[in-house]
Amino acid sequence: MDYTFLIIGVVLAFIVLLVLLTRMIYTIQPYQQGIVTLLGSYKRMINPGFNLVSPLAVVLKIDLRTQVLEVPRQEVITKDNSPTNVDAIIYIKVVDAPKAIFQVQDYHIATVALAQTTLRSIIGDMELDEILYNRERINTRLRDILDEATDKWGVRVDAVEIKEVDPVGPVKTAMEEQTSAERQRRAAVLRADGEKRSAILVAEGQKRSRILQAEGVRQSQILEAEGARVATILQAQGESQRLRILSLGAGVLDAKALTVLSLDTVAKVGDGQATKILFPFEFSRLMEGASEYMGTSRQVPDRSLNTLDELEKRIGSMDSILGPIPKQDELLSEIKSIEDEIKAESEESTRMVTSYGKGTKAEAVAILPPADEIAPPPPSAPPAASTAVSAGATPGTSEPPFDGRRRAPPRPSS
């Protein structure tokens, strides 16, 4: 019996069964989803894993992962007529596989084409400066428009990002010149502002320096005037004491002694270098007194000498004539107190200048305090020298402190 046809039939049946099994078994990856169509009609969706379908069915696989689409670079005219090259990137994801297959021929091409036209429309409604600093607003607006348009395709637009905004050559050159001019303007403004602040600070420093110098001059003049006043008072007091001492010594002289002193004075006048000597009108009286003293004229009456008690009755006691004389220790202590005041005022001026140098830059321009607050005038107190003189009064006397006024000697008691 011939089994050739039987074997051939079995082999053909096995091949046909193997082909049918191959067409019936489909493996779907975890990131995919399958759509089954049978004889031109949609049947069902199959999930990831091992699936059996009809041998006559067709299975379409859809990638459910987020996909990146690049919008080609294109030249767009902005609202201010500035040609600009713009491109972008779109992130999409299929959320409804049947719509992505049956509602659009190729959702990739459709999405990119829609993004190109939409991007051209959005950029055309904006000026170049707005485009450069409003990218986030462009991205959001473009994403909303694309997401709404692709929703019926079963595609969701997750994000849209503008890659590059590149103005054409002439526009870029103009922008660079504008930027350079703006930077030069800002530099000029900052330079002028710096010079202004520097001039203000220099003027303020000069003002403070002049005020401090004027205050120092004022203090020095006050001290010099105070010293001159004390010196004048002491000189006047010394002159007064000298005259009183002379009057005390001359009280015991008689007419003959006075005549001798007068002649000595005339002799000293003649010793000078002058070629002309002028004598007063009363010089004849002096010569008459000298002739009487020499005995060539009338007899000079005798005059009794004054005693010490008589002189004190006439011109006062010795203490009242000499007056209070300041001691050296008192003068030194008074000078030291004046030096301490000058040193304290100098330290205060140095502290003010140092604190002003450390101040903020502040602060635009500081207002100086009044001059009396920087270095207050000395208190209206009695002069130091007069205090020292008063302090040096002789104990045990009733003579009041010297106050700069000339006092008349006490009258002798009758």
DOZA-380019 format. One record per residue (C-alpha): residue in one letter; chain; x, y, z. Coordinates in Angstrom, 3 decimals. Layout:
N
+--------+--------+----------+----------+----------+
| residu | chaine |       px |       py |       pz |
+--------+--------+----------+----------+----------+
|      A |      A |        X |        Y |        Z |
...
+--------+--------+----------+----------+----------+
END
This chain:
414
+--------+--------+----------+----------+----------+
| residu | chaine |       px |       py |       pz |
+--------+--------+----------+----------+----------+
|      M |      A |    0.000 |    0.000 |    0.000 |
|      D |      A |    1.371 |    3.359 |   -0.908 |
|      Y |      A |    1.525 |    5.835 |    2.084 |
|      T |      A |    3.180 |    8.676 |    0.214 |
|      F |      A |    0.063 |   10.785 |   -0.190 |
|      L |      A |   -0.866 |   10.158 |    3.430 |
|      I |      A |    2.492 |   11.367 |    4.691 |
|      I |      A |    2.338 |   14.401 |    2.453 |
|      G |      A |   -1.126 |   15.169 |    3.741 |
|      V |      A |   -0.051 |   14.853 |    7.354 |
|      V |      A |    2.929 |   17.135 |    6.776 |
|      L |      A |    0.793 |   19.733 |    5.037 |
|      A |      A |   -1.752 |   19.571 |    7.848 |
|      F |      A |    0.996 |   20.079 |   10.424 |
|      I |      A |    2.381 |   23.068 |    8.515 |
|      V |      A |   -1.061 |   24.616 |    8.225 |
|      L |      A |   -1.663 |   24.022 |   11.941 |
|      L |      A |    1.678 |   25.598 |   12.784 |
|      V |      A |    0.911 |   28.672 |   10.660 |
|      L |      A |   -2.498 |   29.000 |   12.268 |
|      L |      A |   -1.000 |   28.718 |   15.748 |
|      T |      A |    1.592 |   31.357 |   14.836 |
|      R |      A |   -1.146 |   33.768 |   13.749 |
|      M |      A |   -3.289 |   32.997 |   16.783 |
|      I |      A |   -0.630 |   33.602 |   19.447 |
|      Y |      A |    0.410 |   37.240 |   20.193 |
|      T |      A |    2.698 |   38.531 |   22.917 |
|      I |      A |    2.059 |   42.110 |   24.117 |
|      Q |      A |    4.853 |   43.978 |   25.984 |
|      P |      A |    4.113 |   45.705 |   29.322 |
|      Y |      A |    4.293 |   49.169 |   27.744 |
|      Q |      A |    2.013 |   48.220 |   24.829 |
|      Q |      A |   -1.643 |   47.584 |   24.180 |
|      G |      A |   -3.132 |   45.501 |   21.334 |
|      I |      A |   -6.226 |   46.181 |   19.200 |
|      V |      A |   -7.887 |   43.193 |   17.508 |
|      T |      A |   -9.756 |   43.661 |   14.231 |
|      L |      A |  -11.497 |   40.838 |   12.376 |
|      L |      A |  -12.483 |   41.151 |    8.753 |
|      G |      A |  -12.348 |   44.950 |    8.899 |
|      S |      A |  -14.227 |   45.436 |   12.188 |
|      Y |      A |  -12.995 |   46.297 |   15.663 |
|      K |      A |  -13.356 |   43.401 |   18.069 |
|      R |      A |  -11.506 |   44.013 |   21.317 |
|      M |      A |   -8.321 |   45.107 |   23.057 |
|      I |      A |   -5.797 |   42.709 |   24.430 |
|      N |      A |   -3.637 |   43.354 |   27.468 |
|      P |      A |    0.094 |   42.788 |   27.928 |
|      G |      A |    1.144 |   39.139 |   28.073 |
|      F |      A |    0.303 |   35.911 |   26.121 |
|      N |      A |   -2.907 |   36.203 |   24.079 |
|      L |      A |   -4.811 |   33.934 |   21.621 |
|      V |      A |   -6.802 |   35.441 |   18.819 |
|      S |      A |   -8.561 |   34.254 |   15.729 |
|      P |      A |   -6.249 |   33.255 |   12.902 |
|      L |      A |   -8.078 |   35.633 |   10.606 |
|      A |      A |   -7.772 |   38.598 |   13.067 |
|      V |      A |   -5.271 |   41.461 |   12.754 |
|      V |      A |   -3.572 |   42.795 |   15.935 |
|      L |      A |   -2.308 |   46.416 |   16.032 |
|      K |      A |    0.146 |   47.315 |   18.788 |
|      I |      A |    0.159 |   50.822 |   20.387 |
|      D |      A |    3.036 |   52.188 |   22.496 |
|      L |      A |    1.648 |   53.687 |   25.725 |
|      R |      A |    4.878 |   55.305 |   26.874 |
|      T |      A |    5.530 |   59.072 |   26.790 |
|      Q |      A |    6.883 |   59.936 |   23.388 |
|      V |      A |    9.062 |   62.886 |   22.410 |
|      L |      A |    8.291 |   64.683 |   19.165 |
|      E |      A |   10.508 |   67.390 |   17.767 |
|      V |      A |    8.918 |   70.347 |   16.001 |
|      P |      A |   11.188 |   71.297 |   13.074 |
|      R |      A |   12.895 |   74.680 |   13.013 |
|      Q |      A |   10.866 |   77.275 |   11.158 |
|      E |      A |   11.085 |   80.997 |   10.462 |
|      V |      A |    8.279 |   83.058 |   11.988 |
|      I |      A |    7.444 |   86.747 |   11.546 |
|      T |      A |    6.716 |   88.403 |   14.907 |
|      K |      A |    4.220 |   91.169 |   15.556 |
|      D |      A |    6.939 |   93.814 |   15.213 |
|      N |      A |    8.058 |   92.332 |   11.865 |
|      S |      A |   11.197 |   90.654 |   13.185 |
|      P |      A |   12.002 |   87.353 |   11.441 |
|      T |      A |   12.825 |   84.723 |   14.041 |
|      N |      A |   13.703 |   81.036 |   13.856 |
|      V |      A |   11.804 |   78.942 |   16.411 |
|      D |      A |   11.687 |   75.230 |   17.219 |
|      A |      A |   10.158 |   73.194 |   20.041 |
|      I |      A |    9.805 |   69.764 |   21.695 |
|      I |      A |    6.478 |   68.045 |   22.479 |
|      Y |      A |    5.890 |   65.312 |   25.069 |
|      I |      A |    2.784 |   63.203 |   24.257 |
|      K |      A |    1.206 |   60.011 |   25.573 |
|      V |      A |   -1.531 |   57.744 |   24.134 |
|      V |      A |   -4.381 |   57.423 |   26.612 |
|      D |      A |   -7.008 |   55.881 |   24.296 |
|      A |      A |   -5.536 |   53.338 |   21.894 |
|      P |      A |   -8.611 |   52.776 |   19.657 |
|      K |      A |   -8.930 |   56.557 |   19.016 |
|      A |      A |   -5.241 |   56.818 |   18.237 |
|      I |      A |   -5.727 |   54.118 |   15.556 |
|      F |      A |   -9.170 |   54.863 |   14.135 |
|      Q |      A |   -9.516 |   58.686 |   14.575 |
|      V |      A |   -6.271 |   59.797 |   12.899 |
|      Q |      A |   -4.078 |   58.336 |   10.225 |
|      D |      A |   -0.776 |   59.023 |   12.049 |
|      Y |      A |   -1.013 |   60.837 |   15.351 |
|      H |      A |    2.739 |   61.599 |   15.310 |
|      I |      A |    2.636 |   63.550 |   12.049 |
|      A |      A |   -0.690 |   65.152 |   12.953 |
|      T |      A |    0.582 |   66.369 |   16.317 |
|      V |      A |    3.805 |   67.820 |   14.865 |
|      A |      A |    1.968 |   69.583 |   12.047 |
|      L |      A |   -0.569 |   71.037 |   14.471 |
|      A |      A |    2.252 |   72.214 |   16.739 |
|      Q |      A |    3.983 |   73.979 |   13.849 |
|      T |      A |    0.926 |   75.952 |   12.805 |
|      T |      A |   -0.082 |   76.762 |   16.357 |
|      L |      A |    3.434 |   77.917 |   17.234 |
|      R |      A |    3.524 |   80.149 |   14.157 |
|      S |      A |    0.200 |   81.669 |   15.164 |
|      I |      A |    1.230 |   82.332 |   18.781 |
|      I |      A |    4.609 |   83.834 |   17.858 |
|      G |      A |    2.994 |   86.048 |   15.209 |
|      D |      A |    0.818 |   87.707 |   17.867 |
|      M |      A |    3.768 |   88.674 |   20.042 |
|      E |      A |    6.678 |   91.064 |   19.768 |
|      L |      A |   10.246 |   89.826 |   19.818 |
|      D |      A |   10.965 |   91.146 |   23.303 |
|      E |      A |    7.858 |   89.377 |   24.646 |
|      I |      A |    8.951 |   86.124 |   23.056 |
|      L |      A |   12.394 |   86.322 |   24.644 |
|      Y |      A |   11.195 |   86.784 |   28.216 |
|      N |      A |    7.749 |   85.082 |   28.066 |
|      R |      A |    8.718 |   81.542 |   27.082 |
|      E |      A |    6.796 |   80.016 |   29.954 |
|      R |      A |    3.592 |   81.695 |   28.834 |
|      I |      A |    4.169 |   80.500 |   25.252 |
|      N |      A |    4.759 |   76.929 |   26.448 |
|      T |      A |    1.598 |   76.893 |   28.550 |
|      R |      A |   -0.581 |   78.380 |   25.837 |
|      L |      A |    0.777 |   75.996 |   23.180 |
|      R |      A |    0.288 |   72.958 |   25.430 |
|      D |      A |   -3.325 |   73.889 |   26.179 |
|      I |      A |   -4.151 |   74.330 |   22.499 |
|      L |      A |   -2.482 |   71.074 |   21.444 |
|      D |      A |   -3.983 |   69.069 |   24.316 |
|      E |      A |   -7.475 |   70.222 |   23.442 |
|      A |      A |   -6.956 |   69.434 |   19.737 |
|      T |      A |   -5.429 |   65.966 |   20.280 |
|      D |      A |   -7.962 |   64.862 |   22.880 |
|      K |      A |  -10.245 |   63.428 |   20.172 |
|      W |      A |   -7.272 |   61.421 |   18.874 |
|      G |      A |   -6.787 |   59.713 |   22.221 |
|      V |      A |   -3.473 |   61.549 |   22.733 |
|      R |      A |   -2.567 |   63.679 |   25.734 |
|      V |      A |    0.047 |   66.454 |   25.486 |
|      D |      A |    2.015 |   66.481 |   28.730 |
|      A |      A |    4.396 |   69.360 |   28.007 |
|      V |      A |    5.680 |   71.680 |   25.315 |
|      E |      A |    9.057 |   73.408 |   25.515 |
|      I |      A |   10.491 |   76.056 |   23.204 |
|      K |      A |   14.008 |   74.902 |   22.336 |
|      E |      A |   15.456 |   77.986 |   20.739 |
|      V |      A |   14.412 |   81.477 |   19.688 |
|      D |      A |   17.003 |   82.690 |   17.203 |
|      P |      A |   16.425 |   86.036 |   15.456 |
|      V |      A |   17.893 |   86.361 |   11.988 |
|      G |      A |   21.266 |   88.034 |   11.426 |
|      P |      A |   20.266 |   91.718 |   10.985 |
|      V |      A |   17.805 |   91.550 |   13.881 |
|      K |      A |   20.392 |   89.930 |   16.129 |
|      T |      A |   22.941 |   92.610 |   15.202 |
|      A |      A |   20.432 |   95.349 |   16.029 |
|      M |      A |   19.676 |   93.667 |   19.345 |
|      E |      A |   23.353 |   93.464 |   20.196 |
|      E |      A |   23.791 |   97.160 |   19.402 |
|      Q |      A |   20.746 |   97.993 |   21.499 |
|      T |      A |   22.075 |   95.924 |   24.379 |
|      S |      A |   25.489 |   97.561 |   24.090 |
|      A |      A |   23.916 |  101.031 |   24.071 |
|      E |      A |   21.787 |  100.163 |   27.079 |
|      R |      A |   24.801 |   98.919 |   28.992 |
|      Q |      A |   26.754 |  102.035 |   28.104 |
|      R |      A |   23.828 |  104.147 |   29.286 |
|      R |      A |   23.648 |  102.278 |   32.570 |
|      A |      A |   27.408 |  102.573 |   32.993 |
|      A |      A |   27.202 |  106.325 |   32.358 |
|      V |      A |   24.346 |  106.662 |   34.852 |
|      L |      A |   26.215 |  104.660 |   37.478 |
|      R |      A |   29.400 |  106.626 |   36.823 |
|      A |      A |   27.555 |  109.932 |   37.150 |
|      D |      A |   25.827 |  108.734 |   40.297 |
|      G |      A |   29.159 |  107.659 |   41.756 |
|      E |      A |   30.724 |  111.018 |   40.951 |
|      K |      A |   27.724 |  112.746 |   42.479 |
|      R |      A |   27.971 |  110.718 |   45.674 |
|      S |      A |   31.725 |  111.269 |   45.774 |
|      A |      A |   31.298 |  115.027 |   45.384 |
|      I |      A |   28.653 |  115.055 |   48.117 |
|      L |      A |   30.864 |  113.074 |   50.478 |
|      V |      A |   33.890 |  115.266 |   49.722 |
|      A |      A |   31.817 |  118.412 |   50.311 |
|      E |      A |   30.411 |  116.923 |   53.489 |
|      G |      A |   33.912 |  116.063 |   54.692 |
|      Q |      A |   35.174 |  119.544 |   53.878 |
|      K |      A |   32.185 |  121.007 |   55.678 |
|      R |      A |   32.882 |  118.955 |   58.788 |
|      S |      A |   36.590 |  119.766 |   58.568 |
|      R |      A |   35.898 |  123.477 |   58.334 |
|      I |      A |   33.456 |  123.322 |   61.233 |
|      L |      A |   35.993 |  121.478 |   63.375 |
|      Q |      A |   38.734 |  123.908 |   62.342 |
|      A |      A |   36.476 |  126.862 |   63.126 |
|      E |      A |   35.598 |  125.308 |   66.466 |
|      G |      A |   39.296 |  124.788 |   67.198 |
|      V |      A |   40.053 |  128.389 |   66.256 |
|      R |      A |   37.188 |  129.543 |   68.455 |
|      Q |      A |   38.434 |  127.523 |   71.395 |
|      S |      A |   42.000 |  128.717 |   70.872 |
|      Q |      A |   40.831 |  132.325 |   70.649 |
|      I |      A |   38.787 |  131.881 |   73.806 |
|      L |      A |   41.787 |  130.427 |   75.627 |
|      E |      A |   44.104 |  133.134 |   74.274 |
|      A |      A |   41.629 |  135.824 |   75.273 |
|      E |      A |   41.274 |  134.233 |   78.689 |
|      G |      A |   45.050 |  134.127 |   79.070 |
|      A |      A |   45.402 |  137.730 |   77.896 |
|      R |      A |   42.684 |  138.767 |   80.341 |
|      V |      A |   44.393 |  137.010 |   83.219 |
|      A |      A |   47.752 |  138.484 |   82.174 |
|      T |      A |   46.237 |  141.969 |   81.983 |
|      I |      A |   44.648 |  141.575 |   85.400 |
|      L |      A |   47.899 |  140.338 |   86.912 |
|      Q |      A |   49.878 |  143.132 |   85.257 |
|      A |      A |   47.403 |  145.728 |   86.479 |
|      Q |      A |   47.493 |  144.216 |   89.939 |
|      G |      A |   51.291 |  144.172 |   89.901 |
|      E |      A |   51.397 |  147.774 |   88.695 |
|      S |      A |   48.969 |  148.786 |   91.423 |
|      Q |      A |   51.022 |  146.984 |   94.018 |
|      R |      A |   54.185 |  148.599 |   92.648 |
|      L |      A |   52.643 |  152.049 |   92.912 |
|      R |      A |   51.456 |  151.361 |   96.431 |
|      I |      A |   54.882 |  150.128 |   97.423 |
|      L |      A |   56.446 |  153.209 |   95.860 |
|      S |      A |   53.985 |  155.413 |   97.700 |
|      L |      A |   54.823 |  153.576 |  100.907 |
|      G |      A |   58.543 |  154.095 |  100.324 |
|      A |      A |   58.129 |  157.711 |   99.200 |
|      G |      A |   56.137 |  158.561 |  102.279 |
|      V |      A |   59.311 |  158.874 |  104.376 |
|      L |      A |   61.127 |  161.088 |  101.870 |
|      D |      A |   61.377 |  164.851 |  102.439 |
|      A |      A |   61.774 |  167.612 |   99.869 |
|      K |      A |   65.566 |  167.292 |   99.745 |
|      A |      A |   65.467 |  163.598 |   98.916 |
|      L |      A |   62.885 |  164.213 |   96.217 |
|      T |      A |   65.082 |  166.941 |   94.732 |
|      V |      A |   68.054 |  164.547 |   94.566 |
|      L |      A |   65.934 |  161.882 |   92.855 |
|      S |      A |   64.671 |  164.455 |   90.361 |
|      L |      A |   68.200 |  165.515 |   89.504 |
|      D |      A |   69.184 |  161.899 |   88.976 |
|      T |      A |   66.310 |  161.518 |   86.577 |
|      V |      A |   67.462 |  164.580 |   84.645 |
|      A |      A |   70.952 |  163.114 |   84.446 |
|      K |      A |   69.572 |  159.852 |   82.986 |
|      V |      A |   67.610 |  161.808 |   80.392 |
|      G |      A |   70.842 |  163.487 |   79.286 |
|      D |      A |   72.567 |  160.139 |   78.761 |
|      G |      A |   70.352 |  159.306 |   75.750 |
|      Q |      A |   71.289 |  159.429 |   72.059 |
|      A |      A |   68.845 |  162.230 |   71.231 |
|      T |      A |   70.320 |  165.546 |   70.030 |
|      K |      A |   67.349 |  167.498 |   71.367 |
|      I |      A |   66.028 |  167.312 |   74.903 |
|      L |      A |   62.702 |  168.850 |   75.815 |
|      F |      A |   62.153 |  169.793 |   79.447 |
|      P |      A |   58.704 |  170.428 |   80.857 |
|      F |      A |   57.588 |  173.863 |   81.958 |
|      E |      A |   57.884 |  172.891 |   85.616 |
|      F |      A |   61.615 |  172.252 |   85.161 |
|      S |      A |   62.283 |  175.744 |   86.577 |
|      R |      A |   60.560 |  174.743 |   89.771 |
|      L |      A |   62.865 |  171.739 |   89.967 |
|      M |      A |   65.919 |  173.935 |   89.585 |
|      E |      A |   64.558 |  176.339 |   92.191 |
|      G |      A |   64.149 |  173.440 |   94.616 |
|      A |      A |   67.684 |  172.293 |   93.861 |
|      S |      A |   69.052 |  175.779 |   94.556 |
|      E |      A |   67.191 |  175.879 |   97.844 |
|      Y |      A |   68.649 |  172.459 |   98.668 |
|      M |      A |   72.148 |  173.718 |   97.856 |
|      G |      A |   71.616 |  176.725 |  100.118 |
|      T |      A |   71.876 |  179.334 |   97.415 |
|      S |      A |   68.288 |  180.451 |   97.890 |
|      R |      A |   65.908 |  180.770 |  100.761 |
|      Q |      A |   66.116 |  178.421 |  103.706 |
|      V |      A |   64.421 |  175.065 |  103.148 |
|      P |      A |   62.068 |  174.288 |  106.008 |
|      D |      A |   62.706 |  171.066 |  107.840 |
|      R |      A |   60.187 |  168.280 |  107.557 |
|      S |      A |   59.793 |  165.522 |  110.052 |
|      L |      A |   59.892 |  161.880 |  108.844 |
|      N |      A |   56.739 |  159.801 |  108.923 |
|      T |      A |   56.586 |  156.793 |  111.163 |
|      L |      A |   55.267 |  153.368 |  110.084 |
|      D |      A |   52.042 |  153.805 |  112.046 |
|      E |      A |   51.364 |  157.166 |  110.374 |
|      L |      A |   51.935 |  155.636 |  106.933 |
|      E |      A |   49.560 |  152.738 |  107.686 |
|      K |      A |   46.938 |  155.215 |  108.850 |
|      R |      A |   47.300 |  157.183 |  105.615 |
|      I |      A |   47.569 |  154.497 |  102.955 |
|      G |      A |   46.539 |  151.276 |  104.707 |
|      S |      A |   48.201 |  148.174 |  106.046 |
|      M |      A |   50.990 |  146.253 |  104.309 |
|      D |      A |   48.651 |  143.358 |  103.368 |
|      S |      A |   46.110 |  145.662 |  101.778 |
|      I |      A |   48.863 |  147.380 |   99.765 |
|      L |      A |   50.511 |  144.190 |   98.486 |
|      G |      A |   47.201 |  142.433 |   97.807 |
|      P |      A |   46.715 |  138.683 |   97.288 |
|      I |      A |   49.604 |  137.259 |   95.230 |
|      P |      A |   48.965 |  133.866 |   93.509 |
|      K |      A |   51.335 |  131.084 |   94.414 |
|      Q |      A |   53.212 |  128.999 |   91.853 |
|      D |      A |   51.373 |  125.774 |   92.743 |
|      E |      A |   48.023 |  127.438 |   92.177 |
|      L |      A |   49.093 |  128.767 |   88.773 |
|      L |      A |   50.422 |  125.329 |   87.738 |
|      S |      A |   47.184 |  123.597 |   88.782 |
|      E |      A |   45.120 |  126.109 |   86.821 |
|      I |      A |   47.274 |  125.614 |   83.685 |
|      K |      A |   46.938 |  121.829 |   84.033 |
|      S |      A |   43.127 |  122.076 |   84.210 |
|      I |      A |   43.096 |  124.150 |   80.992 |
|      E |      A |   45.306 |  121.559 |   79.245 |
|      D |      A |   42.942 |  118.751 |   80.346 |
|      E |      A |   39.965 |  120.606 |   78.843 |
|      I |      A |   41.817 |  121.068 |   75.526 |
|      K |      A |   42.780 |  117.363 |   75.461 |
|      A |      A |   39.172 |  116.261 |   76.127 |
|      E |      A |   37.866 |  118.468 |   73.306 |
|      S |      A |   40.528 |  117.099 |   70.911 |
|      E |      A |   39.543 |  113.489 |   71.736 |
|      E |      A |   35.863 |  114.322 |   71.148 |
|      S |      A |   36.663 |  115.801 |   67.707 |
|      T |      A |   38.745 |  112.737 |   66.756 |
|      R |      A |   35.944 |  110.389 |   67.829 |
|      M |      A |   33.402 |  112.270 |   65.699 |
|      V |      A |   35.632 |  112.135 |   62.597 |
|      T |      A |   36.287 |  108.392 |   63.115 |
|      S |      A |   32.608 |  107.563 |   63.575 |
|      Y |      A |   31.761 |  109.531 |   60.433 |
|      G |      A |   34.347 |  107.553 |   58.375 |
|      K |      A |   32.790 |  104.225 |   59.503 |
|      G |      A |   29.224 |  105.229 |   58.625 |
|      T |      A |   26.973 |  103.630 |   55.951 |
|      K |      A |   26.954 |  103.901 |   52.716 |
|      A |      A |   24.624 |  104.161 |   53.211 |
|      E |      A |   22.712 |  106.576 |   53.968 |
|      A |      A |   22.583 |  109.251 |   51.567 |
|      V |      A |   23.790 |  112.473 |   53.169 |
|      A |      A |   24.172 |  112.944 |   56.981 |
|      I |      A |   23.138 |  116.216 |   58.665 |
|      L |      A |   25.750 |  117.740 |   60.937 |
|      P |      A |   24.741 |  118.628 |   64.487 |
|      P |      A |   24.997 |  122.223 |   65.605 |
|      A |      A |   28.418 |  123.541 |   66.441 |
|      D |      A |   27.473 |  123.859 |   70.159 |
|      E |      A |   26.786 |  120.095 |   70.248 |
|      I |      A |   30.170 |  119.254 |   68.640 |
|      A |      A |   32.173 |  121.440 |   71.065 |
|      P |      A |   30.014 |  123.319 |   73.601 |
|      P |      A |   31.216 |  126.776 |   74.665 |
|      P |      A |   32.924 |  127.017 |   78.057 |
|      P |      A |   30.574 |  127.703 |   80.970 |
|      S |      A |   30.155 |  131.252 |   82.081 |
|      A |      A |   32.270 |  130.896 |   85.213 |
|      P |      A |   34.739 |  133.353 |   86.769 |
|      P |      A |   38.160 |  133.303 |   85.095 |
|      A |      A |   40.597 |  130.690 |   86.303 |
|      A |      A |   43.332 |  133.190 |   87.012 |
|      S |      A |   41.114 |  135.295 |   89.210 |
|      T |      A |   40.096 |  132.155 |   91.101 |
|      A |      A |   43.727 |  131.259 |   91.580 |
|      V |      A |   44.473 |  134.772 |   92.758 |
|      S |      A |   41.558 |  134.680 |   95.135 |
|      A |      A |   42.662 |  131.324 |   96.429 |
|      G |      A |   46.086 |  132.708 |   97.157 |
|      A |      A |   44.889 |  135.427 |   99.520 |
|      T |      A |   46.957 |  135.853 |  102.599 |
|      P |      A |   45.403 |  134.098 |  105.576 |
|      G |      A |   44.358 |  136.216 |  108.446 |
|      T |      A |   43.528 |  139.311 |  106.357 |
|      S |      A |   40.169 |  140.810 |  105.577 |
|      E |      A |   41.147 |  141.703 |  102.017 |
|      P |      A |   38.408 |  140.358 |   99.615 |
|      P |      A |   39.409 |  138.403 |   96.476 |
|      F |      A |   40.516 |  140.540 |   93.569 |
|      D |      A |   37.732 |  140.798 |   90.949 |
|      G |      A |   39.492 |  143.001 |   88.358 |
|      R |      A |   38.187 |  146.300 |   89.760 |
|      R |      A |   40.452 |  148.826 |   91.371 |
|      R |      A |   39.699 |  149.334 |   95.016 |
|      A |      A |   40.481 |  152.481 |   96.881 |
|      P |      A |   42.750 |  152.108 |   99.936 |
|      P |      A |   40.969 |  152.324 |  103.262 |
|      R |      A |   40.802 |  155.722 |  104.819 |
|      P |      A |   42.794 |  156.186 |  107.977 |
|      S |      A |   40.720 |  156.445 |  111.065 |
|      S |      A |   40.688 |  159.820 |  112.636 |
+--------+--------+----------+----------+----------+
END
